[in-house]
Amino acid sequence: MISNARMYCVTSEVTDHWKRLLESVIGAAGCAMTYLDYPPSAPIDGLWARGDLGAVMMCGLPFSQRVPQPQIVAAPVPAYGTEPRKAEYWSEFVCRRDSGFDTLESSFGSRIALTTHGSQSGYFAALQHLSAYRRRAPLFRELIAPVYTPQGAVSAVVSGRADLAPVDCYSLALMRQYQPDMIADLVVISQTEPRPIPCLVASGAPDPLLQNSLLSAHTQPHLRELLDQLLLERFVLPSAKSYRVLDLEAVRTRNSFPLRELATLIDPYYLSLPERDVV
């Protein structure tokens, strides 16, 4: 069995923190599990499709849609936001400080970057949020080529390829901590509603000892430091049913806000998707 936190490995240093944390809880539980180094260049869907997942971080949208559905091992609770803190996250719309945008509406007519059509935070959450403005469609001048990851979304805005992008707020918090120079010129002008955060999943029934080790990690002094380094308060065990809302909202958004209403120019990647996958 394998463990991996690729989704939130925004830098090599953060990758090391996740690896140390997961190896520590695995060791404490006495599990036969290995941390798999999965390069950023490899498609993450290939990781999630494996049949030997023991504790692998997975986006909530594909989790809610996959059949058979993986089993939740635990979900992280970020150490920020309003209290009581929950296993939730949202997308933050970022732009350059010198863009002149101070509201989401003021960015309409510019270029937006999205990740891929299977993403919650970088795609569907943003489109659902923007569907409230559909009567003003097309909202943007251009939807640029897919940026795949939160880091890619940030890079697109910083480099000037895009003017605006939705970014997973936990990824952005990690970048603020570990890549402050990279995002120093970015500001947040809007955010989506909170939704269930990506969770660690297993292909089959979770190892109960590993699960207990994760859920009690915040009580262990030697793990508390690693949690702090990862900007986490603790792990909890959410209901799989709580993620169902992500699939329901994706279907609703797909039906109510066609992609062609989003932008005048759309990168061929998005237009080449099968009709059932096009928002």
N, C-alpha and C positions, 0 to 999 in steps of 0.2 A: 504493500500500500504506500501511497505517496502523500506528501503535504506540499503546499505551495501557496504563496500570497502574491503572485505576479501582479494582480490587479492594482495593488497599492505599493508596489516597489518602485517608487518614483525616482529614486537615486540608488546608487550602489550602496551607500551608507544605510539607507532605509531597508534595502534588500537584506543587508547583513543583520539588522535589528530583527526583521521578521524571521529570518532563518534561525537566529539564536533563540527567539521566543518559542517558535514552534518546536525546535529540537529540544528545548528545555521541558516543555509540557509533555512532549512525547516520551522523553526519558523518564520523567517523573511517573508517567502512567505505565511504563514498561511495555510500550507498544512496539510491534515489529513494523516500523514505518520509516520511510526515508524522505528527507526534504529533496524535492526534485528541482534542480536549477533549470528553469525554462526561459530561454532567451527572449528578449522583447521583440525580436524580429520574427519569432514563430507565431502563427495565428493562435489566439487564445482559445478559439473554439476547439482546436485540436486537443488542448489540455482538458477542457471540460468534457470532451467526448470519451475520454479514457474510462476504462472499467475498473481501475484500481485507485480511485480517489478515497483518501482517508481523512484529509482535512485540507481542502483546497478552496480558496476564495473564489466565489462565483457571483456574477452580477445577478441581481434579483429578477430581472425580466426573463432571461433565458431559463433561470431556475423555475420560474412560475410556468413556463411553457413546455419544459422538457418532459418527454414520456419515454420510459418511466422516470419519475421525478427523483433526483437525488435526495438524500436525507440531511437535514440540518444538524451540524455538530455544535455550532455556536455562532453568534453574531457579535461583532465588536460594538462597543458604545464609545463614540468619540468623546474626548474630554473637553468639549466646548459646547456652546449653545445654551439655551435656557434650561434651568433645572425644573423637575428632575430630568436628567439626561436619559435619552433613549437610544435604541439601536436604529437610528434614523439618519438620513442624509438628504441633501437637496442639491440642485444645480445652481451655480452662480454665474450670471452673465458677466463676462469680463471684457473690457476694452482698454485701449491705451489711454493714459492720463491726458495726453494731448489731443485726443480724438474730438473733443468738444461735446461728447455725449454725457448727459447727466441723468437721463432716464432711458428706459428701454425704447419708448416711443421715439425719442430723438435719434436712435440708431437706425430707424427704418429708412430704407433706400441705400444702405451700405452693403458690405459683404459679410456673410456669416459662415462660420466653420462648424461642421457637425462631425461626429465620429463615424460610426457605422450604424446601419439600420437595426442591428441587434442590441444596441446599447440603450439602457435606461437613462442614465445621467447625461450622456452626450448627444442624445437624439430624441427619444420619445418624450422625456420630461420637458425638454425645451419646446417641442412641437405642440404638446398639450397646452403649455403655458401660452404659447403664441396664438393658439387657436381662438383665444378670446378677442383677438384683433383681426379675425379673418375677413371682416367686411371691408378692411382696408387693403386686402391682398391685391397684387403681390407685395409682401412686406419689405423684401430685400432686393437689391439689385442682382446679387449673385450668391449662390450656394457653391462654395469652392470644393475641391477634391476632398475625399474623406481624410480626416486627420487621425483616426483610429484610437488614440489614447488621450487622456487629459493632458499629458505632457505635449502631445502633438497639437492639441487645441491651443494651449498657451503659446507654444512656439509659433503657430500660425499668426496669432495676434501680435506677438512681440516683433516678428519679422516684417509685419505689414502685409502678409499674404491675405489676411482677413482683418476685418475691423471689429468683429464681435464673435464670442464663442461661449457656449455653456460648458461649465467645468464642474465636475464632482467636487463638492465642498471639502470632503475629507482629503482628497488628493491635493486640492489647492492649499489646505492647511499644512500638509506635509511639505509642499513646495515652499511655502512661506518660511517654514522652519529650516529647511535644508538647501533651498535654492533662492534665498532672498534677493540676490542680485538679478536673477532671471525675471522675477515678477515685480520688481520694484516700481516699474512704470505702468503697472496695471491697476485698474480700479474695478470694483463691482458696482453695477448699476441696477441690478435686479436679481431676484432669485425665485426658484420654483417652490412649490409646497413640499414639506418633508414627506419622505416615503421610506419604506423599509430598506436598510442598508445592505449591501452585498454581504453574504455570509459564508462561513466555512462549511463545506458540504462533504458528504461521503457517498460513494456509489451504492452502498447498501446500508445496513444498520450501523450507526456510529459505535465506535468502541466506547463503552460506558466509562472506563477508567480515563481515557483521553478527554472525554466530554467533561467529566468532573474536574480534571486537571485544569482545563481551560476556564471553567466557570468559577474556580477558586483561585485563579492566577493572581487576582488583585490582592489577595490576602497573604501572598508569599513575598517577603521582603526582597528576595533575589530576583523575582520577576517584576516587582513593582517598578524598578528602574527601567526595564525594557518597555513596559507599558507606557511609562512617561515619555520615553524616547519616541514612541510611536503615537503619541498624543491620544492614548486610549485610557478610559476610566476602568473598564472591565469588559468581560464577555457575558452575554446572557443567552438564553435559549428561547427564541421567538417561535411562534406557531407558523407552520408552513402556510396555513390559510391566510396569514397576514400579507403574504406576497402575491396573493391572487389578484389584488387590486391593480398590480402593475400590468398584468395581461389584459384585464378588463379595460383599463385606460388606454392601452396600446390599440386595442380593437376599436374603441370609440374614437380615438384620434385618427386612426387610419380611415375611418368612415366619414369623419366630419371635416377633416382638414387635409385634402389631397396635397401632396408635395408640390405640385405645380402652382398652388396658391401661395407658396412660401416665397419663391424668388422668380425673377424674370429669366435669369440664366442659371441652369442647374448642371453640375458636373455629370458627365455621361455615366459615371459609376451608379449614381442614384437612379437615373432614368433607365438603366439596363436591368434593374431589379425586376423579378417577376411581379405581376400586378398585385398579387396577394401580399407582397412584401413592401409595396410602395405606399408610403403614408399619403 
